[in-house]
Each structure stands twice: as C-alpha cells, then as structure tokens.
Amino acid sequence: MSTVWPAGRRDLHWHILPTYAESSALVAPYAGFPRPGLPGVPVEGMHCTLLHAVALARTGVNLEGLLKDVGAFARTVEPFILTFDRPAIGNVAVELSGWPQDPFASIADFLTGAMTRAGGVFKAAPSRYPHMSVAYTSNGAELLETTGLKAELAAIDGPLSGTVFADRLHLVEQWHDGRHITWEPVAVVPLGGH
C-alpha cells in the first residue's frame, strides 16, 4: 500500500455524510483492525466522496455561482439510501463498497461539471463510485502486508452491511495531515428541496 495525498494540500470535496449512528454501525466491526501505517477513520470522520477535486482549493472557484448551480440541480434529485458492504483493501485505504451506482454517479457527474463551470481547474480523483473508507494509509504504509490484511478482513464473521440516508450534499475543503483526513465545512445543499 502507499500514500498519495501530499500533506498540507487543501482540496475541495463533495461528500455525503452519514449520521453519527450510521457511522458508528459501519465502523463497529473494524474497531480493532487499524495498525501503524493504517490508522482508522474516526466515527465523526466517515464520509462518502462524490467528487474529490484534486489540487482545487476553495479560492479557486466562484463559490456563489457553484452553489446556485448545484442547488438548482439538487432540488431535482430525491433523497436515496446507499448500502455499504464488507470492506476491501484498496491502493490507499480499506474501503466499504456501496450501491446503488445511480443516482450517485449522476450526482458526481453533475458536480464535476458544476465545478468546471464555476471556474475550477482540477483533476477529478478516480474514486467516483460509492464507497466509504474505514482506514487510510499513512506513514509506514509501505511496510503493510496486504495478503495478511485481506485474510483478517475475511475472518470477520457475520453479515457486514449498513445504510446511509443521503438527503444532502456537503461541500468541504479537505486535507491530510499524514495520519488523518480532516475537513472544514463550506456549504450544505439539500436534495429534493428538503
């Protein structure tokens, strides 16, 4: 495994944020899983990324125009439920896969266009599918042995799935301090006019 996010860089993200109860239920089976090089995501840090605008900070977009554009679109999208299942070892995280792909993908596509229309110059991170991470790589990740990690995840018994009710979109400015991901809220846009 490796780390890829330069410490200190602040990027805009659009997230679906679970409630504290939803996050707690999702991370409970993995409470003892993190280790050096793979710290766990705290309950209050759980998030489902719709768009990671790589290398685009808040000052790089017309925020007023962006929120007007996204707000008009969001009123046409009804709230929906995402279901998340057993995690897998990814390149930079231990991820819970989610479904359904739509309307998630349609929202992510719209947000990408809206950010561009608002003047943003960025590269969209490739992780444009429903997922939530329970642990991220950090310093020391290169020493992790992924086959053993996969076996430990497979040994967790029981059905492992949980749901998140998506009724709003969260725009945040996010950064990685070398150990944890942190963000500062920028705006919240409700779905379906709620």
C-alpha positions in Angstrom: 0.0 0.0 0.0 1.1 3.6 -0.5 0.2 7.2 0.4 -0.6 9.7 -2.3 -2.0 12.8 -0.8 0.7 15.5 -0.1 0.5 16.7 3.5 -1.0 20.2 3.8 -2.7 20.4 0.4 -6.3 21.5 0.7 -8.8 20.2 -1.9 -12.5 20.7 -2.4 -14.6 17.7 -2.0 -18.3 17.0 -2.3 -19.5 14.4 0.3 -22.5 12.5 1.5 -22.0 12.5 5.3 -23.6 9.8 7.4 -25.2 10.5 10.8 -23.2 9.6 13.9 -25.4 6.5 14.4 -24.9 5.4 10.8 -21.1 5.9 11.0 -20.9 4.0 14.3 -22.7 1.0 12.9 -20.5 0.9 9.8 -17.1 1.1 11.7 -18.0 -1.1 14.7 -16.8 -4.4 13.2 -13.4 -2.9 12.4 -12.6 -1.2 15.7 -9.6 -3.4 16.3 -8.3 -3.5 12.7 -6.1 -0.4 12.4 -2.4 -0.6 12.9 0.7 1.5 12.2 0.6 2.8 8.7 -3.2 2.2 8.5 -5.0 4.4 11.1 -8.7 4.0 11.4 -11.2 6.7 10.4 -12.9 8.1 13.5 -16.7 7.8 13.6 -17.1 11.6 13.0 -14.7 11.4 10.0 -16.7 8.9 8.0 -17.7 10.2 4.6 -18.8 9.1 1.1 -17.0 11.2 -1.5 -18.9 12.2 -4.6 -16.1 14.3 -6.0 -12.5 14.9 -4.9 -11.3 17.9 -6.9 -7.6 17.3 -6.7 -5.5 20.4 -6.2 -8.5 22.8 -6.2 -8.9 24.9 -3.0 -12.0 27.0 -2.1 -10.3 30.1 -3.5 -10.2 28.5 -7.0 -13.9 28.6 -7.7 -16.8 31.1 -7.9 -18.5 29.8 -4.8 -21.7 31.8 -5.2 -22.2 30.6 -8.8 -21.3 27.0 -7.9 -23.8 26.8 -5.1 -26.6 28.3 -7.2 -25.9 25.8 -9.9 -25.7 22.8 -7.6 -28.8 24.0 -5.6 -30.9 24.1 -8.7 -29.8 20.6 -9.7 -30.2 19.2 -6.1 -33.8 20.2 -6.0 -34.5 17.7 -8.8 -32.8 14.7 -7.0 -34.9 12.9 -4.4 -33.1 11.6 -1.2 -31.9 8.0 -1.5 -30.3 5.2 0.5 -26.8 3.9 0.0 -25.9 0.4 1.3 -22.3 -0.4 2.2 -20.9 -3.9 2.4 -17.7 -5.7 3.6 -14.5 -3.8 3.0 -11.7 -4.5 0.7 -8.0 -3.4 0.6 -7.5 -0.6 -1.9 -4.5 1.3 -3.0 -4.6 3.9 -0.2 -7.5 2.8 2.0 -9.6 0.0 3.4 -12.9 0.7 1.7 -16.5 -0.3 2.2 -18.1 -0.7 -1.3 -21.6 0.8 -1.7 -24.5 0.7 -4.0 -26.6 1.6 -6.0 -24.4 3.3 -8.6 -27.2 5.7 -9.6 -28.2 8.3 -8.6 -24.7 8.5 -7.1 -22.9 8.6 -10.5 -25.3 11.1 -11.9 -24.7 13.5 -9.0 -21.0 13.0 -9.2 -21.0 13.8 -13.0 -23.1 16.9 -12.4 -20.8 18.1 -9.6 -17.8 17.7 -11.8 -19.4 19.9 -14.5 -20.6 22.4 -12.0 -17.1 22.8 -10.5 -15.7 23.4 -14.0 -18.4 25.9 -14.8 -17.6 27.7 -11.6 -14.0 28.3 -12.9 -12.3 25.4 -11.1 -9.2 23.8 -12.7 -8.7 20.4 -11.2 -8.4 16.7 -11.8 -11.2 14.5 -10.6 -9.9 11.7 -8.4 -10.7 8.3 -9.9 -12.7 7.1 -6.8 -16.0 8.2 -8.3 -18.1 5.2 -7.1 -20.0 4.8 -3.8 -17.5 3.9 -1.1 -16.5 4.8 2.5 -13.1 4.2 4.0 -12.6 2.8 7.5 -8.8 3.3 7.4 -6.4 5.3 5.3 -2.7 4.7 4.6 -0.2 7.0 6.4 3.4 7.0 7.2 4.6 3.4 7.4 2.0 2.0 4.9 4.8 0.7 2.7 5.5 -1.9 5.4 2.0 -3.3 5.4 1.5 -6.8 4.1 -1.8 -6.8 2.2 -2.4 -10.6 2.0 -2.5 -10.8 5.7 -4.8 -7.8 6.0 -7.2 -9.4 3.5 -7.2 -12.6 5.5 -8.0 -10.6 8.7 -10.9 -8.9 7.0 -12.3 -12.2 5.6 -12.2 -13.6 9.2 -14.7 -11.1 10.5 -17.8 -13.1 10.9 -21.4 -12.1 10.2 -23.2 -10.1 7.6 -21.4 -6.8 7.4 -23.6 -4.1 5.7 -25.1 -0.8 6.7 -27.0 2.0 5.2 -26.7 5.8 4.9 -29.6 8.0 4.1 -28.4 10.6 1.5 -30.5 13.7 1.8 -27.9 16.5 1.3 -24.6 17.2 -0.4 -21.7 18.6 1.7 -19.0 20.8 0.1 -15.9 20.8 2.2 -12.2 21.8 2.0 -10.3 18.8 3.0 -6.6 17.9 3.8 -4.5 15.1 5.0 -2.0 15.7 7.9 0.0 12.5 7.3 -2.2 10.5 9.6 -5.9 11.6 9.3 -8.1 13.3 6.9 -9.8 16.5 8.2 -12.1 19.0 6.6 -13.7 22.4 7.0 -17.3 22.7 6.0 -18.0 25.1 3.2 -21.7 24.6 2.3 -24.6 22.1 2.6 -27.1 21.6 -0.3 -30.3 19.7 0.4 -31.6 17.1 -2.1 -35.2 17.2 -3.3 -35.9 20.7 -1.9 -35.8 19.5 1.7 
